[in-house]
């Protein structure tokens, strides 16, 4: 049987004939044959790597190699406790990575579960219930309100059918289905004669013929895209990997030079190996993996407080690298609550305040607040919207929500704001009959009993309603349509209202009763307004150099109007928007240009969302993508950071995403970006702080080896310095608050290394000062007649206290302590006190003296230690001041 993807372009009779079925459905025998041929109506699952392979992959990293070398080194020295601590870090990191990778692959499982349901079919003219898994092409399926569509269907018959396709297309309002043949290039969101698998029937009934099952359905295509989307490395993992690889070779080369120098000087192999291991142990930043994990975990905690739940630790930092945010419109950038904002009644214009369905708001005419009166033109159009209505407003969890059509909910709210109470109006004007909305007529009408006469209230499209108001002159109709165009330009959805008085004897109505004689009441114009906090968040994102692009299932005019209110671009116009149909016609170079230049992408397909993300990534961008539906899942997985909606999001979207917003609010994304930048800053601070220690320790060993002199610090003492300072000093940088200008900086260039040239220069000269301080303090103690143990204790304290003073300067790589506050990081202050206490124990207690070969030192030595540390601190602060002054002058000259 020939597979097609344009069933919407064929007549229903032609579809039935092509699929070899009839109005009685397939025979059981034919259905069985097709099931054996095509397979079950379920999504196939791509076989991934085995759990063992995924686990082993976690060890295939340069940083892990360095840690294993460190563990071997301390084991060679007989320090088994330290070895198991380091190996414990390796194993814990591997387990965390293993769990995260398994979670990332659950999305397809969620999709498969999404399709397992029951279906009502006709087989040999008999209506029966079968498992949706057993559906085949050609089956006739009956659909009712509340049903989940079990396969892709071409609709044959329907009555008042509305389908919620938000999971597939992103369109927030249920789609009203129509009959007829559509153009071949009609996008999925506009295929009104089709029903797609996993969408939900919200109203009406229908019969459809199955045209695709399993992997051939639109949801099946999305499944394949999810499986094929790349799982990208985060900027942090890339940079840590590059940094670790370089560090690995540097350590191996230095250790090799140390061993070679020792052998050339005639030392024993055991002694030179010990020196080589000592250098490796000194140069390896053992605390780096632990601090990375701690910093990311703290970022996760901070984001959770700002309503962003992170599912994968590296995603925290990825947000800080983001250069483009592709955001859904409905509910993320907007309220997801239709609100009447303007009314035209009795030739007067009114504006309403308040957003959402809450009954709070005022009415203004020409800038003046009006008195709310329950009679007159304004009250009558509001009463019409209130009574010609099948929806309800209910209070849930402290918020007013609509049960039914969001558009009707907005009409209830506007009447409520004016003081019209639904129950009271129903008592005064009880409903006698209803003509429900039909796509053919494009209006709804209700008949109500009145004391002296009965009245019909009607609402619908401006074209259909105005045509039935024969009191309107051509000039008046021109005025109406001119007003409608003005509303449409601002992205407002428009409904027209009319009434007709009938005799009390009339107890029912039909369409022919409403062909003429209606009185035009006016227009109510509504919109799903932007969130006020989203407007601020977009402003701050743009200020931070992050482009925000809107991707929506809505129409391009409405989307562009919302984008204009959000100020996605300065002077944003229609040319900043593009539709999926227009994108389909673009060549690859033109598509790439549109991906960069356009700000609004409307009525796009799931594959186009995926290609849009890939295009931006290929052009060097770090992309954050938001979404809530199944249609968003491939793009969420492809994006550098996928962000799912916690309130409105499907399970598939949540399982695919790296982060979930608990409030579906764009402002939470901006807050998370700020935290992500803070995470990277704190990691950079730690690396800038720890490397001078490791480098200086390695250089001390290297110099001693080449010069053939006694080591100023022993390998065991190096382990003490590295392990204690990393835990009690370095890790406290993870708790640093975000710097005040963090969201005023442009995004980091993804291609740049972790450390800039300026920071590398700082690391080198700080290391040189520490090395000079170590040798100077060591030989000064020896010349004064003190023992080697005494001199080594002084040298160890020089490194520790130089680190401690340098730590305070490293709290900001740019600003001084006076800018960020000396005591704003209380964890750091606590770590300082603990480290000082440990050094006192290390220096003065007999037990530590025996274990580490240390010796108590005197006041003169402490003065020298603190002097060296203070000079280091002062020089770093002076360098920052000079650099800031130079940057300021450069900026002023530009």
C-alpha positions in Angstrom: 0.0 0.0 0.0 1.5 3.3 -1.1 2.6 5.6 1.8 1.6 9.2 1.5 2.2 12.3 3.6 -0.5 14.5 2.0 -3.8 12.7 2.8 -5.1 16.2 3.6 -4.9 17.0 -0.1 -7.2 14.1 -1.1 -11.0 13.9 -0.9 -12.4 11.6 1.8 -13.9 9.2 -0.8 -10.6 9.0 -2.6 -8.8 8.2 0.7 -11.2 5.4 1.6 -10.8 3.9 -1.9 -7.0 4.1 -1.8 -6.9 2.4 1.5 -9.1 -0.4 0.4 -11.8 0.1 3.0 -15.5 1.1 3.1 -18.1 2.7 5.4 -18.3 -0.7 7.2 -14.6 -0.8 7.9 -12.1 -3.6 7.3 -12.9 -7.2 7.6 -11.2 -9.0 10.5 -9.2 -11.1 8.1 -7.9 -8.1 6.2 -7.1 -6.3 9.4 -5.1 -9.3 10.6 -3.1 -9.4 7.3 -2.3 -5.7 7.5 -1.3 -6.1 11.2 1.2 -8.8 10.2 2.5 -6.7 7.3 2.8 -3.3 9.0 3.3 -4.3 12.6 1.8 -3.0 15.8 0.7 0.6 16.1 3.6 1.5 18.5 6.8 3.4 18.3 10.0 1.4 17.8 12.8 2.0 20.3 16.3 2.4 19.2 18.7 0.0 20.9 21.2 2.1 22.7 24.5 1.3 24.4 24.4 -1.3 27.2 24.5 0.0 30.8 28.0 -1.5 31.2 29.3 0.5 28.2 27.7 3.7 29.4 29.3 3.1 32.8 32.8 2.5 31.4 32.4 5.6 29.2 32.4 7.7 32.3 36.0 6.7 33.0 37.2 7.7 29.5 38.2 11.3 30.4 41.6 13.0 30.8 40.6 14.4 34.2 39.9 10.8 35.4 43.3 9.7 34.1 45.0 12.4 36.1 43.1 11.3 39.3 44.1 7.7 38.7 47.7 8.8 38.3 47.3 10.7 41.6 45.9 7.6 43.3 48.7 5.5 42.1 51.2 8.1 43.2 49.9 8.3 46.8 49.6 4.5 46.9 53.3 4.3 45.9 54.0 6.5 48.9 52.0 4.1 51.1 49.2 6.6 51.8 46.3 4.2 51.3 43.7 6.4 52.9 44.4 9.2 50.4 44.4 6.7 47.5 40.9 5.5 48.4 39.7 9.1 48.9 40.8 10.0 45.4 39.5 6.8 43.8 36.2 7.4 45.7 35.9 10.8 43.9 36.5 9.0 40.5 33.9 6.3 41.2 31.3 8.8 42.5 31.7 11.1 39.5 31.3 8.0 37.2 28.2 6.9 38.9 26.6 10.4 38.7 27.4 10.6 35.0 26.0 7.1 34.5 22.7 7.9 36.2 22.4 11.2 34.2 22.9 9.5 30.9 20.3 6.8 31.6 17.8 9.5 32.6 18.4 11.4 29.3 17.2 8.3 27.3 13.8 7.9 29.0 12.0 10.2 26.6 11.3 7.6 24.0 9.9 5.3 26.7 7.5 8.0 27.7 6.5 8.4 24.1 5.8 4.7 23.7 3.6 4.7 26.8 1.8 7.7 25.4 0.4 5.7 22.5 -0.9 2.7 24.5 -4.7 3.2 24.8 -8.1 1.8 23.6 -9.8 2.6 20.3 -13.3 2.3 19.0 -13.4 0.9 15.5 -15.8 -0.4 12.9 -14.9 -3.9 11.6 -17.3 -5.5 9.1 -19.9 -2.9 10.1 -19.7 -3.8 13.8 -18.6 -1.2 16.4 -16.0 -2.6 18.8 -13.3 -1.7 21.2 -9.8 -2.9 20.5 -6.3 -2.0 21.7 -4.8 1.0 19.9 -1.8 -1.2 19.3 -3.9 -3.4 16.9 -5.0 -0.5 14.6 -4.0 -0.8 10.9 -4.2 1.5 7.9 -7.8 1.6 6.6 -9.5 1.1 10.0 -12.5 3.3 10.6 -12.2 4.9 14.0 -14.9 6.6 16.1 -13.8 9.6 18.1 -15.6 11.3 21.0 -14.9 14.2 23.4 -12.2 13.2 25.9 -10.7 10.5 23.6 -7.0 10.5 22.7 -6.5 10.1 19.0 -5.0 6.6 18.6 -3.4 7.0 15.1 -3.1 9.5 12.2 -6.6 9.8 10.7 -8.2 11.5 7.7 -11.5 12.8 9.0 -14.5 11.4 7.1 -17.5 12.7 9.1 -17.6 15.0 12.1 -19.9 17.2 14.2 -18.6 20.2 16.0 -15.1 18.6 16.3 -12.4 20.4 18.3 -9.0 18.9 19.0 -6.3 20.0 21.4 -3.1 19.7 19.2 -0.8 21.6 21.5 1.3 18.6 22.3 2.0 18.2 18.5 1.9 21.7 17.1 2.2 24.1 20.1 -1.1 25.8 19.2 -2.7 26.7 22.6 -6.3 26.9 21.4 -8.2 23.8 20.4 -8.4 23.5 16.6 -11.9 23.5 15.0 -11.9 20.9 12.3 -13.4 21.4 8.9 -14.2 19.2 5.8 -12.8 19.7 2.4 -9.5 19.3 0.5 -6.5 21.4 1.5 -3.5 22.6 -0.4 -0.7 20.1 -0.6 1.8 22.3 1.2 -0.5 23.0 4.2 1.4 22.8 7.4 0.4 20.3 10.1 -1.1 23.0 12.4 -3.5 24.1 9.6 -4.5 20.6 8.4 -8.1 20.9 9.6 -9.3 17.7 8.0 -6.8 15.5 9.8 -6.5 14.1 13.4 -3.1 13.1 14.6 -2.0 10.5 17.1 -1.6 11.5 20.7 -3.8 14.7 20.4 -6.9 15.1 22.5 -10.6 15.5 21.4 -12.0 18.4 23.5 -15.4 18.7 21.9 -17.6 17.0 19.4 -17.6 13.6 17.6 -16.0 12.3 14.4 -15.3 9.2 12.3 -11.9 9.0 10.6 -9.9 6.5 8.5 -6.5 5.5 9.7 -3.8 6.6 7.3 -0.7 6.0 9.3 0.3 3.9 12.4 3.3 3.5 14.6 6.5 5.0 13.3 4.7 6.3 10.2 2.6 8.7 12.2 3.6 12.3 12.8 4.4 11.4 16.4 6.5 8.5 15.1 8.5 10.9 13.0 9.1 13.0 16.2 10.2 9.8 17.9 12.9 9.2 15.2 14.0 12.8 15.5 14.4 12.4 19.3 16.5 9.3 18.8 18.7 10.9 16.1 19.2 14.3 17.9 22.7 14.8 19.2 23.4 14.7 22.9 25.9 17.6 23.0 28.8 18.1 25.5 28.2 21.2 27.6 30.7 24.1 27.4 31.9 23.2 30.9 32.6 19.5 30.1 34.3 20.5 26.8 36.5 23.1 28.6 37.3 20.9 31.6 38.2 18.1 29.1 40.6 20.4 27.1 42.1 21.8 30.3 42.6 18.3 31.8 44.2 17.0 28.6 46.7 19.9 28.6 47.3 19.5 32.3 47.9 15.8 31.9 50.7 16.3 29.3 52.3 19.2 31.4 52.4 16.9 34.5 53.8 14.0 32.5 56.5 16.2 30.9 57.5 17.8 34.2 57.6 14.5 36.0 59.7 13.0 33.2 62.1 16.0 33.4 62.4 15.5 37.2 63.2 11.8 36.9 65.7 12.4 34.1 67.5 15.2 36.0 67.7 12.9 39.1 69.1 10.0 37.1 71.7 12.3 35.4 72.8 13.4 38.8 73.4 9.8 39.8 70.5 9.3 42.3 68.9 5.9 42.7 65.9 4.9 40.7 63.8 4.7 43.8 64.7 8.2 44.9 64.1 9.8 41.5 60.7 7.9 41.1 59.7 9.3 44.5 60.6 12.8 43.3 58.6 12.3 40.1 55.6 11.0 42.0 55.9 14.0 44.4 55.9 16.4 41.5 52.8 14.7 40.0 51.0 14.7 43.3 51.8 18.4 43.8 50.8 19.4 40.3 47.5 17.5 40.2 44.5 19.6 41.4 42.9 16.7 43.4 40.1 19.0 44.6 39.0 20.0 41.1 36.4 17.3 40.4 34.9 17.6 43.9 34.7 21.4 43.7 33.1 21.2 40.2 30.5 18.9 41.6 29.9 21.1 44.7 29.7 24.2 42.6 27.2 22.7 40.2 25.2 21.3 43.1 25.0 24.7 44.8 23.9 26.2 41.4 21.1 23.5 41.3 20.0 24.5 44.8 20.0 28.2 43.9 18.1 27.6 40.7 15.5 25.5 42.5 14.8 28.5 44.8 14.2 30.5 41.6 11.7 28.0 40.2 14.1 26.1 37.9 14.6 22.4 38.6 17.8 21.0 37.0 17.8 17.3 36.0 21.4 17.2 34.8 24.2 18.9 36.8 26.3 20.2 33.8 23.2 22.0 32.5 23.6 24.5 35.3 26.8 25.9 33.7 25.5 25.6 30.1 22.9 28.2 30.9 25.6 30.6 31.7 27.1 30.1 28.2 23.8 30.6 26.4 23.8 33.0 23.5 20.3 32.4 22.1 17.1 31.4 23.9 14.4 29.9 21.7 11.2 30.3 23.7 7.7 29.1 23.3 5.1 31.9 23.4 2.0 30.6 25.1 2.4 30.4 28.9 6.1 31.1 28.9 6.2 34.6 27.5 2.5 35.2 27.9 0.0 34.6 30.7 -1.8 31.7 28.9 -5.0 33.4 29.9 -7.0 35.3 27.3 -7.9 38.8 28.4 -10.3 41.3 26.8 -8.4 44.5 26.5 -10.6 46.6 24.2 -14.3 47.0 23.5 -16.1 48.9 20.7 -19.8 49.4 21.6 -22.2 52.1 20.6 -19.5 53.9 18.6 -17.5 54.3 21.8 -14.1 52.8 22.5 -13.3 51.3 25.9 -10.1 49.9 27.4 -9.9 47.4 30.2 -7.2 46.9 32.8 -6.3 43.7 34.6 -5.0 40.5 33.2 -6.2 36.9 33.2 -9.5 35.7 34.5 -9.5 37.5 37.8 -12.4 39.9 38.2 -10.1 42.9 39.0 -9.9 45.7 36.5 -11.4 49.0 35.4 -13.0 50.4 32.3 -11.7 53.6 30.6 -13.0 55.7 27.8 -10.6 58.3 26.2 -8.4 57.9 29.2 -11.1 58.5 31.8 -12.3 55.8 34.1 -16.1 55.3 33.6 -18.8 54.4 36.1 -20.0 50.9 35.8 -23.7 50.9 35.0 -25.8 47.8 34.3 -27.7 49.4 31.4 -26.5 50.8 28.1 -24.5 49.7 25.1 -21.5 48.6 27.0 -23.4 46.5 29.5 -25.4 44.9 26.7 -22.4 43.7 24.8 -20.9 42.3 28.0 -24.2 40.6 28.9 -24.2 39.0 25.4 -20.7 37.6 25.9 -21.7 36.4 29.4 -24.9 34.5 28.4 -23.9 33.3 24.9 -21.3 31.2 26.5 -20.7 27.5 27.5 -17.6 27.9 29.6 -17.2 28.5 33.3 -14.7 30.3 35.6 -13.7 28.4 38.7 -11.3 29.1 41.5 -8.5 26.5 41.9 -5.5 26.8 44.3 -6.2 30.5 44.8 -6.4 31.3 41.1 -9.3 31.8 38.8 -9.2 29.4 35.8 -11.5 28.7 32.9 -13.2 25.4 32.3 -13.8 25.4 28.5 -12.8 27.6 25.7 -10.2 30.3 26.8 -11.9 32.8 24.5 -15.2 32.3 26.3 -13.4 32.5 29.6 -12.1 36.0 28.7 -15.7 37.1 27.9 -16.9 35.9 31.3 -14.1 37.8 33.0 -14.8 41.1 31.2 -18.5 40.9 32.2 -17.5 40.0 35.8 -15.2 43.0 36.0 -18.1 45.2 35.0 -20.2 43.8 37.8 -22.4 41.4 35.8 -22.9 38.2 37.8 -23.5 35.1 35.8 -26.0 33.4 38.1 -28.1 36.6 38.5 -28.2 37.2 34.7 -29.2 33.6 34.1 -32.1 34.0 36.5 -33.2 37.2 34.8 -32.7 35.7 31.3 -33.0 31.9 31.4 -31.7 30.1 28.3 -34.4 28.4 26.2 -32.3 27.1 23.2 -28.8 27.1 21.7 -27.3 27.0 18.3 -23.7 25.7 19.0 -20.8 27.0 17.1 -20.3 25.4 13.7 -17.4 26.2 11.4 -19.7 26.5 8.4 -21.7 29.4 10.1 -18.9 30.7 12.4 -21.2 31.9 15.2 -23.0 30.7 18.3 -26.4 31.8 19.3 -28.6 31.4 22.5 -32.3 32.2 23.0 -33.3 33.7 26.4 -36.7 34.3 28.0 -37.5 37.8 29.0 -40.4 39.4 30.8 -41.9 41.2 27.8 -40.1 39.4 24.9 -37.5 36.8 24.2 -34.0 37.7 23.0 -31.3 36.0 21.0 -27.7 36.7 21.8 -25.2 35.9 19.1 -21.3 36.0 19.0 -18.9 35.0 16.2 -16.7 36.2 13.4 -17.1 39.8 12.4 -17.9 38.9 8.8 -20.7 36.5 9.6 -22.3 38.6 12.4 -22.2 41.9 10.5 -23.8 40.2 7.4 -26.9 39.4 9.5 -27.2 43.0 10.8 -29.1 44.6 8.0 -29.4 47.9 10.0 -25.7 48.5 9.2 -24.9 50.7 6.2 -21.9 50.0 3.9 -20.1 52.9 5.5 -20.7 51.6 9.0 -19.4 48.1 7.9 -16.3 49.8 6.5 -15.8 51.4 9.9 -16.1 48.1 11.6 -13.6 46.3 9.4 -11.2 49.2 9.7 -11.4 48.9 13.5 -10.9 45.1 13.2 -7.7 45.7 11.2 -6.4 48.0 13.9 -7.0 45.4 16.5 -5.4 42.6 14.4 -2.3 44.7 13.9 -1.9 44.7 17.7 -2.3 40.9 17.8 -5.8 41.0 19.3 -8.4 38.3 18.5 -11.8 39.8 17.7 -15.3 38.6 18.3 -18.5 40.5 17.1 -21.7 40.5 19.1 -25.4 41.0 18.1 -28.9 40.5 19.5 -32.4 40.1 18.1 -35.7 40.4 19.9 -38.4 37.8 19.3 -41.9 37.1 20.4 -42.4 35.4 23.7 -44.0 32.5 21.8 -40.7 31.6 20.2 -39.2 28.7 22.3 -36.5 27.5 19.8 -34.3 29.0 17.1 -32.7 27.8 13.9 -30.2 29.3 11.5 -32.9 30.7 9.2 -34.2 32.8 12.2 -30.9 34.6 12.3 -30.3 35.4 8.6 -31.3 39.1 9.1 -32.8 41.6 11.5 -30.0 41.5 14.2 -28.8 44.6 16.0 -25.0 44.9 16.0 -23.8 45.4 19.6 -20.1 45.8 18.9 -16.7 44.1 19.2 -14.7 42.6 22.1 -10.9 42.3 21.3 -8.8 40.0 23.4 -5.2 38.7 23.7 -3.1 36.4 25.7 -1.0 39.2 27.2 2.7 39.1 27.8 3.8 38.4 31.4 5.1 41.7 32.9 8.1 39.8 34.4 8.8 38.3 31.0 9.1 41.8 29.5 11.7 42.6 32.1 13.4 39.3 31.6 13.7 39.8 27.9 15.2 43.2 28.5 17.8 41.9 30.9 18.6 39.0 28.5 19.1 41.4 25.6 21.3 43.6 27.9 23.3 40.5 28.7 23.9 39.9 25.0 21.5 37.0 24.6 19.1 36.9 21.7 15.5 35.8 22.4 13.6 34.1 19.6 9.9 33.2 19.8 8.8 29.8 18.4 5.1 29.3 18.4 2.2 27.4 16.9 0.2 30.6 16.7 -0.3 32.8 13.7 2.6 35.1 12.7 0.6 38.3 13.0 -0.5 37.5 16.6 3.0 36.3 17.5 4.7 39.4 16.0 2.4 41.6 18.0 3.3 39.9 21.2 7.0 40.0 20.3 6.6 43.7 19.7 5.2 44.2 23.2 8.0 42.1 24.6 10.5 44.1 22.6 12.4 41.1 21.3 13.9 43.5 18.8 14.1 47.3 18.5 11.5 48.5 16.1 10.3 45.0 15.5 8.1 44.7 12.3 6.4 42.0 10.2 9.7 41.2 8.5 11.1 39.9 11.7 8.6 37.0 11.6 8.5 34.0 9.4 6.1 31.1 9.0 6.9 27.4 8.7 5.5 27.4 5.2 7.9 30.2 4.2 10.8 28.4 5.9 10.0 25.2 3.9 10.8 27.1 0.7 14.2 28.4 1.8 17.6 27.1 0.6 20.0 25.9 3.3 22.0 29.2 3.2 18.8 31.3 3.3 17.5 29.1 6.2 20.7 29.8 8.2 20.3 33.5 7.5 16.7 33.4 8.6 17.6 31.5 11.8 20.0 34.3 12.7 18.0 37.3 11.5 14.3 36.5 12.4 12.9 36.8 15.9 9.5 35.2 15.4 8.9 31.7 14.0 5.2 30.9 13.6 3.3 27.7 12.6 6.6 25.7 12.5 6.7 21.9 12.4 8.7 19.7 14.9 11.4 19.0 12.2 11.7 22.8 11.5 12.2 23.4 15.3 15.0 20.8 15.3 16.6 22.2 12.1 16.4 25.8 13.6 18.3 24.7 16.7 20.9 22.8 14.6 21.4 25.8 12.3 22.0 28.2 15.3 24.5 25.7 16.8 26.3 25.3 13.5 26.8 29.0 13.4 28.5 28.9 16.8 25.6 29.6 19.2 24.9 28.0 22.5 21.1 27.4 22.3 18.6 27.1 25.1 15.2 25.8 23.9 12.0 25.8 25.8 9.0 23.6 25.1 6.0 21.8 26.6 4.7 19.4 23.9 5.7 16.2 22.3 6.5 18.3 19.2 9.2 20.1 21.1 11.0 17.0 22.3 13.5 16.6 19.4 14.6 20.2 19.6 14.8 20.0 23.4 17.2 17.1 23.2 19.2 18.7 20.4 19.6 22.0 22.2 22.6 22.7 24.4 20.1 23.2 27.2 16.5 21.9 26.9 14.0 23.6 29.2 10.5 22.0 29.8 7.4 23.5 31.3 6.6 22.0 34.6 2.9 23.0 34.7 1.8 22.5 31.1 4.6 20.3 29.8 4.0 16.7 28.7 6.0 13.8 30.3 7.9 13.4 27.1 9.1 17.0 27.1 10.1 16.8 30.8 12.0 13.5 30.3 13.9 15.0 27.4 14.8 18.3 29.0 17.8 19.2 31.1 15.8 21.7 33.2 12.1 22.1 34.2 10.5 25.4 35.1 8.0 25.0 37.9 6.1 28.1 36.9 6.4 28.0 33.1 7.7 31.5 33.3 10.4 33.0 31.0 11.6 35.2 33.9 12.8 32.0 35.6 15.0 31.2 32.5 16.6 34.6 32.9 17.2 34.0 36.6 18.7 30.5 35.7 21.0 32.1 33.1 22.3 34.4 35.8 22.9 31.5 38.2 24.6 29.6 35.3 27.0 32.5 34.7 27.7 32.6 38.5 28.5 28.9 38.4 31.1 29.3 35.7 32.6 32.4 37.3 33.0 30.5 40.6 34.6 27.5 38.8 37.0 29.9 37.0 37.8 31.5 40.4 38.6 28.1 41.9 40.9 27.1 39.0 42.6 30.5 39.0 43.1 30.1 42.8 44.2 26.4 42.9 46.6 26.3 39.9 49.3 28.6 41.4 49.5 26.2 44.4 49.9 23.1 42.2 52.2 24.9 39.8 54.4 26.3 42.6 54.6 22.9 44.3 55.6 21.3 41.1 58.2 24.0 40.4 59.6 23.6 43.9 60.1 19.9 43.3 61.5 20.5 39.8 64.0 23.1 40.9 65.2 21.0 43.8 65.6 18.0 41.5 67.6 20.0 38.9 69.7 21.8 41.5 70.3 18.6 43.5 69.2 20.1 46.8 66.9 19.0 49.6 63.2 19.3 49.0 61.8 22.3 50.9 58.5 20.4 51.2 57.9 16.6 51.3 55.4 14.7 49.2 53.4 13.9 52.3 53.3 17.6 53.2 52.2 18.4 49.7 49.3 16.0 50.1 48.3 17.8 53.4 48.3 21.2 51.6 46.4 20.0 48.6 43.7 18.0 50.4 43.0 20.5 53.3 43.1 23.7 51.3 40.9 22.3 48.6 38.3 21.3 51.1 38.3 24.2 53.6 39.5 27.0 51.3 38.9 26.3 47.6 35.5 24.8 47.9 34.2 27.9 49.7 34.4 29.8 46.4 31.5 27.7 45.3 29.3 29.7 47.7 30.3 33.1 46.3 27.3 35.4 45.4 26.9 36.5 41.8 28.7 39.7 41.0 26.6 42.8 40.5 27.4 43.3 36.8 27.1 39.6 35.8 24.1 40.1 33.6 25.6 43.2 31.9 28.4 41.2 30.3 28.1 39.6 26.9 27.9 35.8 26.8 31.2 33.9 26.9 32.7 32.9 23.5 32.1 29.1 23.5 35.4 28.7 21.6 37.5 30.4 24.2 39.3 28.4 26.9 38.4 28.5 30.5 41.3 30.8 31.4 42.0 34.0 29.5 45.5 35.2 28.8 45.2 37.7 31.7 44.4 34.9 34.1 47.1 32.6 32.8 49.6 35.5 33.3 48.3 36.0 36.9 48.6 32.3 37.7 52.2 32.3 36.4 53.4 35.3 38.4 51.5 34.3 41.6 53.2 30.9 41.3 56.6 32.5 40.9 56.0 34.6 44.1 55.0 31.5 46.1 58.1 29.6 44.8 60.3 32.5 45.8 58.6 32.8 49.1 59.0 29.0 49.8 62.7 29.0 49.0 63.4 32.3 50.7 61.7 31.2 54.0 63.2 27.7 53.9 66.8 28.8 53.5 66.4 31.8 55.8 65.4 29.3 58.5 68.3 27.0 57.7 70.8 29.9 57.8 69.4 30.8 61.2 70.4 27.4 62.4 67.0 25.7 62.5 66.4 22.1 61.5 65.2 20.8 58.2 61.8 19.9 59.8 61.5 23.5 61.1 62.4 25.0 57.7 59.9 22.7 55.9 57.1 23.7 58.4 57.8 27.4 57.6 57.7 26.6 53.8 54.4 24.7 54.2 52.8 27.6 56.1 54.0 30.0 53.4 52.1 28.1 50.8 49.0 27.7 52.9 48.8 31.3 54.1 49.7 32.6 50.6 46.8 30.5 49.3 44.5 31.9 52.1 45.3 35.5 51.3 45.1 34.9 47.6 41.7 33.2 48.2 40.2 36.5 49.3 41.6 38.3 46.3 40.2 35.5 44.0 36.6 36.0 45.3 36.4 38.3 42.3 38.6 38.1 39.3 37.9 41.7 38.5 36.6 43.7 41.4 38.3 44.5 44.7 37.2 43.2 48.2 35.7 46.6 48.9 33.2 46.2 46.0 32.0 42.7 47.0 32.3 43.0 50.8 34.8 41.3 53.0 32.3 39.2 54.9 29.5 38.5 52.3 30.6 34.9 52.0 30.2 33.5 55.5 31.1 30.0 54.4 34.5 31.3 53.3 35.1 33.1 56.6 34.2 29.8 58.4 36.6 27.9 56.2 39.4 30.4 56.9 39.0 29.9 60.6 39.0 26.1 60.3 42.1 26.2 58.0 44.0 28.5 60.5 43.1 26.1 63.3 44.3 23.1 61.3 47.6 24.8 60.5 48.1 25.5 64.2 47.5 21.7 64.9 49.7 20.8 62.0 52.5 23.0 63.4 52.3 22.6 67.1 50.9 19.3 68.1 53.3 16.4 68.7 51.2 13.8 66.8 51.2 15.9 63.6 54.9 16.7 64.1 55.6 13.0 64.1 53.3 12.1 61.2 54.3 15.0 58.9 57.9 15.6 60.2 57.0 19.2 61.2 58.3 21.4 64.0 56.8 24.3 66.1 57.9 27.7 64.7 58.5 31.1 66.3 57.1 34.6 66.0 59.8 35.8 63.5 58.9 33.0 61.1 55.2 34.0 61.4 56.0 37.6 60.6 57.8 36.4 57.5 54.9 34.1 56.5 52.3 36.9 56.9 54.5 39.4 55.1 54.9 37.2 52.0 51.2 36.5 52.0 50.2 40.2 52.4 52.6 41.2 49.6 51.0 38.6 47.3 47.5 39.9 48.1 48.5 43.5 47.5 50.1 42.8 44.2 47.0 40.9 42.9 44.7 43.7 44.0 47.1 46.3 42.3 47.1 44.3 39.1 43.2 44.2 39.1 43.1 48.0 39.6 45.6 48.7 36.8 43.8 46.4 34.4 40.3 47.9 35.2 41.7 51.4 34.7 43.2 50.4 31.3 39.9 48.8 30.2 37.9 51.9 31.3 40.2 54.1 29.3 39.9 51.9 26.2 36.1 51.9 26.5 36.1 55.7 26.8 38.3 56.1 23.8 36.0 53.9 21.7 
